Amino acid sequence: MRAETRVKGTWWLPENPEKQLLGELTYSQTGGAELDLYDYFFDVGDDSVLRRQFTVWGRTVGGKSATLFDCYTRNVSMHLPGGRSAKVSSYRGVIGGHFATPAKMQFCRMACELTHLSDWAARSGISAERDQTTHTTTFAFRVPQDVLLGEGNGIKMRLEFAGHASHEQDGYRLREECRLILECDQLTSCELFDDMLAKLQHFFALGIGKPVYRLSIIARMDQPKYHVENTPIYEEFEFIRKIDLPDDCEDKLLPIQMPFSLAAIDPEPNTALAAYLDKHAMLDPVYDLYFSTLYNRDMPTRQRFLSLAHGIEAYHRGFIGGKYVTDEAYERDIRPCFVKAIPGNIDPDFKVSLLNKLKYLHQFSLRKQIQDVCGRFEPLLAELCGDPKSFGNRVSDIRNRLTHPDGNAPCEMDWKELWLLSEQVALVLSVCLLHELGFSTEKIRTMLNNNRHARAIFLNR
């Protein structure tokens, strides 16, 4: 996906700067790094070094500093009469500086390129004017204005647009890009930037309806390296990571293929972002379960169904709540009766198991939780999921069959039936999440036309 960069330089261990080795670094922003060394840092007589992780510092022939974290040795070769070479790999690093650990990195700005972000923003500064008299077309480009996304945890967020023109052998090419910019007024831990970036990835994934990955991250500090005609020039820090990207992650998407785009939250996108960030802590358990299915396309159907069903359970606890009776009434009037009914001569482990189960009998069952959630959004879900009571019964029964099969034989189910039911549960969760972002019922109803779960249900029911 990303072009590789090869650069020669000098490399050493932070704790042993006297021993500097020549070598060539090959890296990309999503493909990790591999370092070919014309020697080796350690004594190969000690086999444990091949299992050791370490940090490497370096300086390229162009004068750039580099740090490779969590390095490991791929192989060490001996060359007669006595030379050595080694290959060292790293899953993450940074070009631009030397850092002892990732936790030590601090920046004031990050520019992030994300998959499908340009498609989601759908802003173009290219215009074309056709002259019918001269039969000529004039193209013009104006960079679109930045889109402010608000502020969270002291980090300001915005979308920044840029354009590039190139003269190629067969003509001119205009290319546009959109990047997410995170900025602070002072140096801030890279971990805080990373946490905010992860939250925004989930927000964009909800809108795009597909996984969102980081293609590149460029950071900078608060002090410019130098000035050119009163223009500050900053040292850029390029992040290296090793991630697996799907083949279609850079395919172009149309707004009609997304649940919602930037246009749906204009003219105040910061309002939707603020609602999302304010509720993120409560929604975090739901996101973990929902996005685990979105980002893992090859997840077994049974596991996917169970994760989504538990996602509705987490949503109900966080935003609807309720119990059959209050904790006080249950502990005072009901639980003692159950405890008293337990025979005294049963197996101790069995008794402990019963006592643990008795703690939660007054809480709503999954059946009740699904019925409550579907009833809350019945005008949106009835056509695709049916009656809330029947749908809740069906999901709960199948969940119980999958998690508590009779006998030793596994629960056998029709694959398509379970897949379709998973899509219905996923649709319920996606509607819940859109509601928490502040979208109205009518707005969500319109969005369902572009919802991939709704399309799957409509075409296969």
C-alpha positions in Angstrom: 0.0 0.0 0.0 2.7 2.5 1.0 6.0 3.0 -0.9 9.1 1.8 0.9 12.0 4.0 1.8 15.6 2.8 1.8 18.2 4.8 3.6 21.8 4.1 4.7 23.1 5.3 8.1 24.9 4.5 11.3 23.2 2.6 14.1 23.8 1.9 17.7 22.2 0.9 21.0 21.2 3.8 23.3 23.1 2.1 26.2 26.2 1.5 24.1 26.8 4.6 21.8 30.5 3.7 21.4 29.7 0.7 19.2 28.2 2.2 16.0 27.5 0.0 13.0 26.9 0.7 9.3 23.6 -0.5 7.8 20.6 0.1 5.6 17.1 0.8 6.8 14.1 -0.2 4.8 10.7 1.1 6.1 7.3 2.3 5.3 4.6 4.0 7.4 2.4 0.9 7.5 5.0 -1.9 6.8 7.3 -1.7 9.7 11.1 -1.5 9.4 14.0 -3.8 8.6 17.6 -3.0 9.3 20.5 -4.7 7.5 23.6 -4.3 9.6 27.2 -4.9 8.6 28.0 -6.4 12.0 25.9 -7.2 15.1 25.3 -5.5 18.4 25.7 -8.5 20.6 27.9 -11.6 21.2 26.4 -14.4 19.1 27.7 -16.9 21.6 24.8 -16.0 23.8 21.6 -17.6 22.2 19.4 -15.5 24.4 20.1 -12.4 22.4 18.0 -13.8 19.5 15.0 -13.7 21.8 15.7 -10.3 23.3 13.9 -7.1 22.4 15.8 -3.9 22.3 15.8 -0.3 21.0 18.0 1.0 18.2 19.0 4.6 17.6 20.5 5.8 14.3 21.4 8.6 12.1 20.9 8.5 8.3 23.3 9.8 5.7 21.0 12.7 5.3 21.4 13.7 8.9 18.0 12.5 10.2 17.8 10.8 13.6 15.8 7.6 13.9 14.5 5.4 16.7 13.3 1.8 16.3 11.4 0.3 19.2 10.9 -3.3 20.2 13.5 -4.6 17.8 14.1 -8.3 17.4 16.8 -10.2 15.5 15.7 -12.1 12.4 19.0 -13.7 11.7 22.8 -13.3 12.1 25.2 -14.5 9.4 28.8 -15.3 9.8 31.1 -14.7 6.8 34.6 -16.2 6.5 37.2 -15.3 7.5 35.4 -13.5 10.3 32.8 -10.9 9.1 29.2 -10.7 10.4 25.9 -9.3 9.2 22.5 -9.2 10.8 18.9 -8.4 10.0 16.9 -6.6 12.7 13.1 -6.0 12.4 10.9 -3.5 14.2 7.1 -3.1 14.3 7.2 0.6 15.3 9.6 3.5 15.3 10.0 7.2 14.4 12.1 9.0 11.9 13.2 12.4 13.2 14.4 12.0 16.8 15.9 9.8 19.5 13.5 8.6 22.2 14.2 6.2 25.1 10.6 4.8 25.1 7.3 5.6 23.3 6.0 7.1 26.5 8.8 9.7 26.4 7.6 11.1 23.1 5.8 14.5 23.3 4.5 16.6 20.4 2.2 19.6 19.9 0.8 18.6 16.5 -0.1 15.4 14.6 -1.2 15.1 10.9 -2.9 11.8 10.2 -4.0 10.3 6.9 -6.8 7.8 7.4 -8.4 5.4 5.0 -11.6 6.7 3.3 -11.4 10.1 5.2 -11.4 12.1 1.9 -14.4 10.1 0.7 -16.2 10.8 4.0 -15.4 14.5 3.9 -16.4 14.7 0.2 -15.0 18.2 -0.3 -13.3 19.2 -3.5 -11.7 22.5 -4.6 -11.4 21.5 -8.3 -13.8 23.2 -10.7 -14.0 23.0 -14.5 -15.4 25.6 -17.0 -16.3 24.6 -20.5 -16.1 27.2 -23.3 -18.5 26.1 -26.1 -17.1 28.7 -28.5 -13.4 27.7 -28.3 -14.1 24.1 -27.3 -11.7 24.5 -24.4 -12.0 23.5 -20.7 -10.4 25.5 -18.0 -9.6 23.8 -14.7 -9.2 25.7 -11.4 -8.3 24.6 -7.9 -8.9 26.4 -4.6 -8.0 24.6 -1.3 -11.3 24.1 0.7 -11.5 25.7 4.1 -10.5 23.7 7.1 -13.4 21.9 9.0 -13.2 22.5 12.7 -14.2 19.4 14.7 -14.0 20.9 18.2 -11.7 20.2 21.2 -11.4 17.4 23.6 -8.9 16.8 26.5 -7.1 20.0 25.4 -6.6 18.7 21.8 -8.0 20.7 19.0 -9.3 18.7 16.0 -9.8 19.7 12.4 -9.8 18.5 8.9 -7.2 20.0 6.6 -7.4 19.8 2.8 -4.6 20.0 0.3 -4.1 19.7 -3.5 -1.2 18.6 -5.7 -0.7 19.2 -9.4 1.8 17.2 -11.5 2.8 17.3 -15.1 3.1 13.7 -16.3 4.0 12.2 -19.6 0.4 11.8 -20.7 -0.9 15.0 -19.2 -1.5 16.9 -16.0 -2.8 15.3 -12.8 -4.7 17.0 -10.0 -4.8 15.2 -6.7 -6.6 16.1 -3.5 -6.2 14.8 0.0 -7.8 15.3 3.4 -5.9 14.9 6.7 -7.0 14.9 10.3 -5.0 17.5 12.3 -4.7 17.2 16.1 -3.1 20.2 17.9 -2.2 21.3 21.4 -0.9 24.6 22.7 1.9 22.9 24.5 3.9 19.6 24.3 1.6 16.7 25.0 2.2 13.0 25.5 2.0 10.9 22.4 -0.2 8.5 24.3 -2.9 11.2 24.7 -2.7 12.0 21.0 -3.0 8.2 20.3 -6.0 7.9 22.6 -7.8 10.7 20.9 -6.9 9.4 17.4 -8.3 6.0 18.3 -11.6 7.5 19.4 -11.9 9.6 16.2 -11.2 6.5 14.1 -14.2 4.8 15.6 -16.3 7.9 14.9 -15.3 8.0 11.3 -15.8 4.2 11.0 -19.4 4.7 12.2 -20.0 7.2 9.4 -18.1 5.3 6.7 -19.5 1.9 7.7 -16.1 0.3 7.2 -12.9 -0.1 9.2 -10.7 3.0 9.3 -6.9 2.6 9.5 -4.0 5.0 9.9 -2.0 5.3 6.7 0.5 7.9 7.9 1.2 10.0 11.0 3.5 13.0 10.8 4.1 14.9 14.1 6.0 18.0 15.1 7.1 19.8 18.3 6.3 23.3 19.4 9.6 25.0 18.4 10.5 25.5 14.7 13.9 24.2 13.5 14.6 27.5 11.6 12.8 30.3 9.7 12.7 31.1 6.0 11.6 34.6 5.3 9.7 34.8 8.6 8.0 31.4 7.9 8.7 28.8 10.6 10.0 25.4 9.4 9.4 22.6 11.8 11.2 19.3 12.2 8.8 16.5 11.1 8.6 13.2 12.9 7.5 10.3 10.7 5.9 7.3 12.5 6.7 3.8 11.4 4.2 1.0 12.2 3.6 -2.5 11.1 -0.1 -3.2 10.4 -2.1 -5.5 8.1 -4.3 -3.5 5.7 -7.1 -5.1 3.7 -6.7 -5.0 -0.1 -9.7 -2.6 -0.5 -8.8 -0.1 2.2 -7.9 2.6 -0.4 -10.9 2.0 -2.7 -13.0 5.0 -3.4 -16.4 5.2 -1.7 -19.4 7.3 -2.6 -21.5 9.1 0.0 -24.4 6.8 -0.9 -22.3 3.8 0.4 -21.9 5.4 3.9 -24.3 5.6 6.8 -23.5 9.3 7.1 -20.8 11.6 5.7 -19.6 15.1 6.8 -22.6 16.6 5.0 -24.9 15.0 7.5 -23.3 16.8 10.5 -22.8 20.1 8.7 -22.8 23.0 9.5 -21.7 22.2 13.1 -19.7 18.9 13.0 -18.2 19.8 16.4 -21.6 19.3 18.0 -21.8 15.7 16.9 -18.1 15.1 17.9 -18.8 16.7 21.3 -21.8 14.4 21.9 -19.7 11.4 20.8 -16.7 12.3 23.1 -19.0 13.1 26.1 -20.6 9.6 25.9 -17.5 7.7 24.9 -16.7 6.3 28.3 -20.3 4.9 28.6 -20.3 3.6 25.1 -16.8 2.1 25.2 -18.0 -1.4 26.1 -20.5 -1.2 23.2 -17.8 0.0 20.8 -15.4 -2.8 21.8 -18.0 -5.4 20.9 -19.4 -3.7 17.8 -16.1 -2.7 16.2 -14.6 -6.2 17.0 -17.1 -7.5 14.3 -16.6 -4.5 11.9 -12.8 -4.8 11.9 -12.7 -8.6 11.8 -14.3 -9.7 8.5 -13.3 -13.3 9.0 -14.8 -13.7 12.5 -16.8 -16.9 12.8 -20.5 -16.3 12.5 -21.3 -17.7 15.9 -18.7 -15.5 17.6 -19.9 -12.4 15.6 -23.5 -13.1 16.7 -22.6 -13.5 20.4 -20.4 -10.3 20.4 -23.2 -8.3 18.9 -25.8 -9.7 21.3 -23.5 -8.8 24.2 -23.1 -5.3 22.7 -26.9 -4.7 23.0 -26.7 -5.9 26.6 -23.9 -3.4 27.3 -25.9 -0.6 25.7 -29.0 -1.4 27.7 -27.0 -1.3 31.0 -25.4 2.0 30.1 -28.3 4.0 28.6 -31.6 2.3 29.6 -30.9 0.4 32.8 -33.5 -1.0 35.2 -34.0 -4.2 37.1 -37.0 -6.4 37.9 -36.8 -5.1 41.5 -34.4 -2.8 43.3 -31.2 -4.1 44.8 -32.5 -3.2 48.3 -35.8 -5.1 47.8 -34.1 -8.1 46.3 -31.6 -8.4 49.1 -34.2 -7.8 51.8 -37.2 -9.8 50.6 -36.2 -12.3 47.8 -32.6 -13.4 47.9 -32.8 -14.7 51.5 -35.7 -17.0 50.5 -33.6 -18.5 47.7 -30.5 -18.9 50.0 -32.6 -20.6 52.6 -34.0 -23.1 50.0 -30.5 -24.4 49.1 -30.0 -27.8 50.8 -27.2 -28.0 53.3 -25.9 -31.4 52.1 -25.0 -30.4 48.5 -21.5 -30.2 47.0 -19.7 -27.1 48.3 -18.7 -26.0 44.8 -22.3 -26.4 43.6 -23.4 -24.3 46.6 -20.9 -21.5 45.7 -22.1 -21.6 42.1 -25.7 -21.2 43.2 -24.9 -18.3 45.6 -23.1 -16.5 42.8 -26.1 -16.9 40.4 -28.4 -15.6 43.1 -26.6 -12.3 43.1 -27.9 -11.4 39.7 -31.4 -13.0 39.4 -33.2 -9.6 39.7 -31.3 -8.1 36.8 -33.0 -8.0 33.4 -32.3 -10.9 31.1 -30.9 -10.6 27.6 -34.4 -11.2 26.3 -35.8 -8.3 28.2 -32.9 -6.0 27.3 -33.3 -6.7 23.6 -37.0 -6.1 23.8 -36.5 -2.8 25.6 -33.9 -1.6 23.1 -35.9 -2.6 20.0 -39.1 -1.2 21.6 -37.3 2.2 22.0 -36.5 2.3 18.3 -39.5 0.3 17.0 -40.4 2.9 14.3 -37.0 2.4 12.8 -36.5 -1.3 13.3 -39.9 -2.9 13.0 -39.8 -3.3 9.2 -36.4 -5.1 9.2 -36.3 -6.8 12.6 -40.0 -7.4 13.3 -41.9 -7.2 16.6 -39.6 -6.4 19.5 -41.0 -9.1 21.7 -40.6 -11.8 19.1 -37.2 -10.6 18.0 -35.9 -10.5 21.6 -37.2 -14.1 22.2 -35.5 -15.3 19.1 -32.1 -13.7 19.8 -32.1 -14.8 23.4 -33.1 -18.4 22.5 -30.4 -18.7 19.9 -27.8 -17.2 22.3 -28.7 -19.7 24.9 -28.5 -22.6 22.4 -25.1 -21.5 21.3 -23.6 -20.9 24.8 -25.4 -23.8 26.6 -25.9 -26.6 24.1 -27.7 -29.8 25.3 -25.4 -32.7 25.9 -22.0 -32.9 24.3 -23.0 -32.3 20.7 -22.5 -28.7 19.4 -25.5 -26.6 18.5 -26.3 -27.0 14.9 -27.8 -24.0 13.1 -28.4 -22.9 9.6 -25.5 -20.7 8.6 -27.6 -18.2 6.6 -30.2 -17.9 9.4 -27.5 -17.1 12.0 -25.8 -14.7 9.6 -29.0 -12.8 8.9 -29.8 -12.6 12.6 -26.4 -11.2 13.2 -27.0 -8.5 10.6 -30.3 -7.6 12.4 -28.6 -7.4 15.8 -25.8 -5.3 14.2 -28.5 -3.0 12.7 -30.0 -2.5 16.2 -26.6 -1.6 17.6 -25.8 0.9 14.8 -29.2 2.6 15.3 -28.4 2.9 19.0 -25.0 4.5 18.3 -26.4 6.9 15.8 -29.1 8.0 18.3 -26.4 8.7 20.9 -24.6 10.9 18.4 -27.7 13.1 18.5 -29.3 12.2 15.1 -33.1 12.5 15.0 -35.4 9.6 14.2 -36.1 11.0 10.8 -32.4 11.5 10.1 -31.6 7.9 11.1 -34.4 6.6 8.9 -32.8 8.3 6.0 -29.4 7.0 6.9 -30.7 3.4 6.9 -30.9 3.6 3.1 -27.1 3.6 3.2 -26.6 1.2 6.1 -24.9 -2.0 5.0 -26.7 -4.1 7.7 -30.1 -2.8 6.5 -29.2 -3.6 2.9 -28.1 -7.1 3.8 -31.3 -7.8 5.7 -33.5 -6.3 2.9 -31.8 -8.4 0.2 -31.7 -11.7 2.1 -34.7 -11.9 4.3 
